[in-house]
Amino acid sequence: MSNSKMFDYIIIGAGAAGLMLADAMGKDVFFSNKSILLLDKDPKNTNDRTWCFWEKGNGAFDPIVDRIWPKVFFGGKTHSKTYDIAPYSYKMIKGITFYKTYKERLQGYSNIVFEQEEVLRAEDHGTKVTVTTVDGTYSAKKVFNSIFDYKMITAQQKYPVLQQHFVGWYVKTENPIFRTDTATYMDFAIPQKGNTRFMYILPFSENEALVEYTLFSEKRLPLNAYETALQAYLKNNLGSGEYEITDVEKGSIPMTAYEFREHHTKNMRYIGTAGGWAKPSTGYTFLSTAKKIPRLLEYIKSGADLRKLRYRNKFWYYDLLLLDVLSHDNSIGQSVFETLFKNRSPQFIFKFLDEETNFFEDVRYMTSVKSGPFIKAIIRRLF
């Protein structure tokens, strides 16, 4: 690599946000004569994650969707139900499928280069941004950075920071225990231990599934705590019999209404999780990212200061309120979600979480749960 090679744009990170942005640029004639570099330390040739989302009918990502479930199950202490979620369905994309498809697309754009290099730092000098990797230095007029570090959000006190952290096992079970048409959205039939804890299941056959132990809480657990909970749930709750673990998935998604604005500069914008693109109240990131890319693309074309693009809307305030409640008393999460599913349909919940409801629907959503903790959260936030 030649030192300080200049590009028009550099995208750091070939995850969902980086690859979607690179592909959007590659398809847009505005960028056809612009040089674009995509950097990632990983070759992106392993199945390191799965993305899931609900969606009405057919969608743009259907060609790479690996599984679709027409039903979801919610399990609470006093309310448990399997829901037919039409016109929605619950969809899953494997990381490896996404990476392979998008990397092949990028090969068709002569102006986009992918380099497997670890980025050490990126610095905005006012007229250009330099990106230093372990192998050298690149420069660009604009840089889009998807490298996330929890230090970006834990150094402040204004907004609560929870984690959606999980360990998931891909299992093959002796007994046929899974319903192949039903994804388990949340099952709270496990000890809460002062937190918001639930099981999440994506079934692939009667004997095969991804089973995840998931928490919404401030801190992660020791690995054996997740494993012990998974073992107990499989044998005691599901009656799995003997089982084989074929793969493991684990991770942590930030849940915060922090806006990340102080990290952006005139010529460098954080994207994806590092830009606050994960839905604060749920941790769902994939479709949230897909919806933000077109706005970012049009903004890039304007050539304006990258700090000035804002995505915040009324739903940001709703997300902040829920996170304030859960951070103040993490033990009430199960009660909040159970009351919500007891009083409102999943279709209505999905519409609200997709940020498609009007004000009167917002009120109907919020009045479906006990108001006390939320009123107290508002008072704490105001005073």
Secondary structure, DSSP 4 states (H G I P E B T S, - for coil): --TTEEEEEEEE--SHHHHHHHHHHHH-GGGTTS-EEEEESS---S---EEEEEEESS-TTGGG--EEESEEEEE-SS-EEEEE-TTEEEEEEEHHHHHHHHHHHHHT-TTEEEEE--EEEEEE-SS-EEEEETTEEEEEEEEEE----THHHHT-SSS-EEEEEEEEEEEEESS----TTEEEEEE--S--TTSEEEEEEEEEETTEEEEEEEEEESS---HHHHHHHHHHIIIIIS---SEEEEEEEEEEEEEE----GGG--SSEEE-GGGGT-S-TTT---HHHHHHHHHHHHHHHHHT--GGG-----HHHHHHHHHHHHHHH-GGGHHHHHHHHHHHS-HHHHHHHHTT---HHHHHHHHTTS-SHHHHHHHHHHH-
